[in-house]
Amino acid sequence: MRSIIRFLEKYFSKTRARIIICLILMAVGFSNSEIKDKLGFDYKSLKKYRTALEKEEIESLFSNGGRRRKSELEEYSEIIKEDFDKNPPATLRAANERIKKLTGKSLSLNRLGIFLKKRG
């Protein structure tokens, strides 16, 4: 199960990867209790996911009104790219420290990883 989630996290956020696995488990007959034990979702979320699955409205779980959430760093992406091209950071922590010095902004390491992955 963990290896599937890690694979999906290469293409989706951690939360979306877990929701996808959750929907697959629901579709093949796992109970909410079994899914809660395997993935750690609360019952309220599981009820929302099962309702969306039953109504064939899965897209609603993955949309933000047609908009993607923008990173706080979006407006600084060129400055960050130039700085990282000159001197690539060795770790996410180092990248986060440099970005904070450049922009005054800081992200969680997970969000920072997603931001950097989208920019290549």
C-alpha positions, 0 to 999 in steps of 0.5 A: 500500500505504501509503495503505491502511495509513494508512486502516486505522490510523484504525480499528485500531492500526498493528500490527493494520492491518499484520496485516490487510494481511498476511492479505489478501496471503496470501489472494490468494497472496503468498509469505511472502518477498514479504510480508516485503519489503513489510511487514517482518514476520519469518518467525516472525510470518508463519508464525503468521499463515499458520497462523491463516489456513489453520485459519480461526482469524484471530480468535485473532490479534486477541483477548486472551482476550476482554479489551482491554488497558487504558491506564495512563491509564484511571483518570485519564481524567476528570482528563485530560478536565477539564484538556484541556477547559479548555485543549486541548493543541496537540500530542501532545507537549504532551498527553504533558507535561501528562499526566505532570504530572497523573498521573506517567505517560507513554506513547509518542506512538503509544499516547497518540494511540490513548488520546486518539482513543478518548476523542474 
